[in-house]
């Protein structure tokens, strides 16, 4: 057997930076520091989570100044093409744009492709743009669990517009509405049923319905669909924020309608701030995410403590076998948690 090399040193992971040093770096425009900060936020390690919590807390005074825009639509509607054209237009105005693109995770192995930079090659090379793919990891709304914290750090890093691309469209997709200021629903025309399976609930939440691929032979279908959607929106009750949802056409591939979409977003922002609805909406979102976080923390309490986890596992087995009603089982577990 070879002698042990006295100079051999076992690998040691690099020391974690302090929250303050990370904040200073990302505030100075260090993209690598921002990427590292977002990795810490998304990490499941307790050590990383504690550092991320400190970082987000320090970053709060520097956040909140960006316009947050959610973008959703059925698969194949052209979300990536639209976001690339939209982001490029916004950066041409001198603004810095962060794109948070949520990739669907596998339900089997929880893996995710995270190929958004390859889907937006030109925007990925834009110095004023920052693209961050994140796995949805099965979370509701097609958004990652930590997306809200990621938004805050991007704002602290000086990004003036944050675009949140979601997985697809469905009833749970409406969660994205609770973390953005302006909500864009991309649509297609000429695909059979004009509603394309989209539920009324998500249409009611949209501030802008944008019919994409309105070009070539599909242009007339798009104009007809625009009229139908406008008539449909008149049947919905008026929004409490006094905004009348807009329906517009665009062709992201041909760069048509992109400037108009941005103009609609800024008109919305100005109107909402003037009437006081902008700040009120953000306050309501803060409360919503506090309640969401509370439910996650309560559930974590049963995983992080060995005795509680065992009690949770046993109760889950009883529920699985039909020996106890789920709601009663949950009440019993929570009651034991505080006793």
Secondary structure, DSSP 8 states (H G I E B T S, - for coil): -----TT-----------HHHHHHHHHTT-HHHHHHHHHHHH---HHHHHHHHHHHHHHGGG-S-SEEEEEEE-TTS-HHHHHHHHHHHHHHTT--EEEEEEE---TTT------HHHHTHHHHT-TTEEEEEEE-TT-GGGS-TTHHHHHHHHHHTT-SEEEEE-S--SGGGGGGGGG-SEEEEEE-SSSSSTTTT--HHHHHH-SEEEE----GGGHHHHHHHHHHHHHHHTTS---TT----EEEE-BTTTTBTHHHHHHHHHHHHHHHHHHTHHHHHHHHHHHHHHHHHHHHHHHHHHHHSHHHHHHHHHHHHHHHTTSS-HHHHHHHHHHHHT-
